[in-house]
Amino acid sequence: MLTGEAGLEREIPSGEASSPGLVLAGYTARFAPGRVFVLGETEVTYLSSLDEPARRKALETLFQFELPVLFVTKAQEVPAEMIELAKRRGVAVLRTRLKTAEFYHRIKPFLEDAFAPATQLHGSLADVYGVGLLFMGRSGIGKSECVLDLVERGHRLVADDLVFVRRLGHDILIGRGHQNAAHFMEIRGVGLIDIKALFGIRSVRQQKRIEVIVQLEDWDSTKPYDRTGLDTEHHEILDVKLERVRVPLNPGKNITVIAEVVAMRHLLKYSGVDSAIQFNEQLIKRMQLKDRRTTRAYLEEDYE
């Protein structure tokens, strides 16, 4: 820290990191002051090339804005005027030994994670064949029991009951459990169980991308359910659209095997194979072929 304790209490309002190069040259029309700013070798060398009055003017132009923080890369020496103005304006100036490109490579994922949109969901998240399945449904419908059965079959628990979800980029949702709950699970009639202790370290994951929502519902004979897979449902979480599979529960249904099939079907779709669409196309071709054969037979057997 080149400015001591000055500016360390400032909030960083934006998850962007950039160089203030053009502002130092006097162009301020498109300057976004809320970002993390990085002074690399180019910016520091440019400042060092100016005489003292021009350097002070360039720095005063920069510090007229509300700057959250300034980082100086490659352990470079900075002009004394910068430290003076930074202290006066209450802006922290931090120095790192990292090269500029490496610093950007490290700071951007950190900022993206810190500013990622987040929410909490009631459900259970499991890694099934590498696919993140988020089980949702009313309380007591059997989400935890289903995931417990999946763990016993060799799959992995990520979170039970409460799932913390963050959006990375535009379409990636990452789910994890509460840090205090770790990998404990509540089973009604049994109580809390430690999945990692019972099934081993390979039975748990710290986080997993959410790819499919499995909606567990009570069976309703008056409600229509998709039986072909052609009418895909979707559900939005943090503005990300996910496939949702509704599974009605009735006595004797093996929900664990169904969950495994949902995961494997998702893997097939990801590789470009959609069984429902393929079946539908084959059926249409057979119907068209049969229709042509029927017409030909009618014409050949027309004895009138």
Number of C-alpha atoms within 10 A of each C-alpha: 13 17 19 11 13 17 19 16 11 14 11 15 12 16 18 16 17 13 17 22 18 14 17 20 17 13 12 15 8 8 13 15 18 18 21 23 20 23 22 21 16 12 18 17 14 13 21 14 11 12 9 13 8 12 20 18 15 18 20 16 16 23 20 11 14 15 23 22 21 20 21 26 23 16 15 15 13 17 15 10 14 21 16 12 18 23 17 13 16 21 23 24 26 17 19 14 12 14 15 18 10 12 18 16 11 11 14 16 13 13 16 16 15 13 17 16 15 17 13 14 14 16 22 27 33 31 27 22 15 15 19 24 26 27 25 23 18 13 11 10 14 19 24 24 18 19 29 21 14 22 21 14 13 14 20 27 31 24 31 26 20 17 22 20 24 23 22 17 11 9 13 17 25 18 27 25 24 16 10 7 13 18 21 20 21 15 15 11 6 7 9 11 13 14 20 17 11 10 14 10 11 12 22 20 20 15 20 21 22 21 21 21 22 24 17 19 16 12 13 11 8 6 7 7 14 12 8 12 13 13 10 10 14 14 13 10 16 15 12 13 16 18 14 20 20 15 19 16 16 12 6 6 11 11 21 17 14 13 20 17 14 19 22 16 15 18 16 13 12 10 9 9 13 16 15 14 13 11 13 13 12 12 12 12 12 12 12 12 11 12 12 12 11 12 10 12 11 11 9 9 8 8 6 3
